[in-house]
Amino acid sequence: MKKRNAGKISCLIMACILILTMIPAAAFSAESAQSEDIVILFTGDVHGQADENLGYAGLKAYENEMRRETRYVSVVDAGDAMSGNMLSAVSRGKYSAEAMKLSGYTAAVPGIHDFAYGADYFCSTLAPLTGIEYISCNFVRTSDNKAVFSPFKLVPYGGKMVAYVGISDPLTMEMSAGDFGTAYDFCDGNQGVELYYRVQNAIDTARAIGAEYVIAVAHLSDDAAGPYSAQSVIKNTSGLTAVIQGGTHAAFAGQSVKDAGGNTVLLTSAGNGLKNIGVLKIKTNNTLEGKLISNYNLRDVKVQDEVKTLQARYNGDLSKDFAVTTSRLEATSSSGTRTVDKKETNLGDLTADAYRAATGADLALVESRELRASLALGDISYKDILKVLPEGKPIGVAEISGADLMDALEMSARLYPNSNGGFFQISGLTYDIQETVIPSVSLDGFGNFRGISGEYRVTNVMINGAELDLFATYRVAGTEDLLSGATGYTMFRNGTVVQPGVTSDNLAVISYLTNNLKGTAGGRYAKSQGRVDSIRLVRQSELEQEVADLVKDDLKEYENRIAQLEKQLKQKTEILAIKDMEITASSKYGKSSGKRYIQVKWEASEEVEGLKYQVYKSTKKSSGYSKMKSTSSLSYKNTSGLTKGKTYYYKVRGYKSIGGKTYYSSWSNVVSRKVTS
């Protein structure tokens, strides 16, 4: 039995030794099974959407998965990550930059809207905050014509070298809301010739120092026929392997474009908002493969948690007031009934003007369904704008014919004066609606425009003071949903979107209030401006009743406005009184029934209803104070914590909560008493 057991033990020991000796070999086999392919993951036009769609957590999870499959993985960004949502706006891009840092990008090119808060600010603050090496061969200083960032970045992958060349849109300064001054240039001279020279020089330099592959990370126009498109850059240069494009919100896995030497270059784009992860694979046999990852459910928990932490940190800033309105800006009546769906309103005018100012379009169209709430008289916070435009829909510019514009206006007016979520609030044009004309717009079963069979209700259309030309082309600003025909206005599909994703609807309004109106909405927006008028036949009694009702509504509106202004005036008067208040304190020491006490009394120079006081105490004159009591009286008696021989110091301040915020007066003079017995 003992010999048999000994044999078993010996076999077990040998088996363990064999297993242990096999572990390194197995590990080596698993490692050697990794592919030698180079996988480049890419994003573009994220627009601050760090947690939407796949999010940076999805990007990181997919990167981790790729690293288990291949030795060589990098992540690059094709621009426009810093601005585009509310948290980006209130943090001036810092939320986006810090979120971007979590994803470990190898390189990035600055896009048009990355400069939304100013070129100097992006270069000195946001770019360093990401921890990413930014590259651009044509973003230069005017002082010496040298690139602000490195024109390209070399990355070795085993025995192969890849160069990433950065290309920025030459029209960045014209299309960005940011301040560039005269310090920068994007090489937009001679219809692309200057740009092509810069790109070719970067390619040649990278090739000369050993780059086997040259990948352009480019933020360029999606107008393929224009001089500043990715297609034009490829056709006018040679030596590129592939181009990863941002600046277009379209997503495509790979297009083949011939370069100046007749060689095929792969052009690919991930689209916008992290809806996709772009994948560019350089295989060991030197062939290229492009694909898009859209339906991916894994998330990196660490990145996801850190993005949530960033959101929590910056969410508080949404409550900050950044503007004021001296009139109620209307989407609904004072009783809560929606009015914006059936008539022009002052809020509609302001929003449409904001779209036009943000895009530089000839005119702007805002579907009334976009405006969810009114803006009350008084201060405006970022959260208030979110209530009006909660979805942050991207807005862009499309070029459409005058005939298609006429059809769009007719579709908008087809239900007038009844409610219609697609009723247009407008900027840059005026027109009349003939109520007596029976609408003849036909729609399909899904509410999409099909055509007009009869007379148009819309008439007297003027575009910026000139009569509408049915054969002319107009640049129209609106949400991408509107311009794509997704909301039923299918006539826009006949046009061309020339500026996708300029900004979001809510950020356009914030920018307009801040920059164009200098923080105050009033004056011309006190009421709607008569851009849409109606022509109708009514009996005199009906007209008189309508006038009477309007007067009654106006009187009620004025009464409400006066009451709100009186309330604000009272609050501001109280706040000023508290801040200007001087408090004079005095003290005495004594005993009562053998018990020590120090009594502090004070007087205030201003009278404020409901004012309270805080009394602080310390054993040092200049530090160490702690609150002893909050009281509405003008005295405080300290009967505890008094030690013989010690001196105690006291100071007092007034305070009051006004409009949900607490305001404090200055401190009183410091008084002291020594406990002598």
Buried (B, 14 or more C-beta within 10 A) or exposed (E): EEEEEEEEEEEEEEEEEEEEEEEEEEEEEEEEEEBBBBBBBBBBBBBBBBBBBBBBBBBBBBBEEBEEEBBBBBBBBBBBBBBBBBBBBBBBBBBBBBBBBBBBBBBBBBBBBBBBBBBBBBBEBBBEBBBBBBBBBBBBEEEEEEBBBBBBBEBEBEEBBBBBBBBBBBBBBEBBBBBBEEBBBBBBEEEBEBBBBBBBBBBEBBBEEEBBBBBBBBBBBBBEEBBBBBBBBBBBBBBBBBBBBBBBBEBBBBBEBEBBEEEEBBBBBBBBBBBBBBBBBBEEEEEBBBBBBEEBEEBBEEBBEBBEEBBEBBBEBBEEEBBBBBBBBBBBBBEEEBBBBBBBBBBBBBBBBBBBBBBEBBBBBBBBBBBBBBBEBBBBBBBBBBBBBBEBBBBBBBBBBBBBBBBBBBBBBBBBEEBBBBBBBBBBBBBBBBBEBEBBBEBEEEEBBEEBEEEBBBBEBBBEEEEBBEEBBBBBBBBBBBBBBBBBBBBBBEBBBBBBBBBBBBBBBBBBBEEEBEEEBEEEBBBBBEBBEBEEEEEEEEEEEEEEEEEEEEEEBEEBBEEBEEEBEEBEEBBEBBEEBEBEBBBEBEEEEEEBBBBBBBEBEBEBEEBBBBBBBBBEEEEEBEEBBEEEEBBBEBEEEBEEEEEBBBBBBBBBEBEEEEBEBEBBEBBBBEBEE
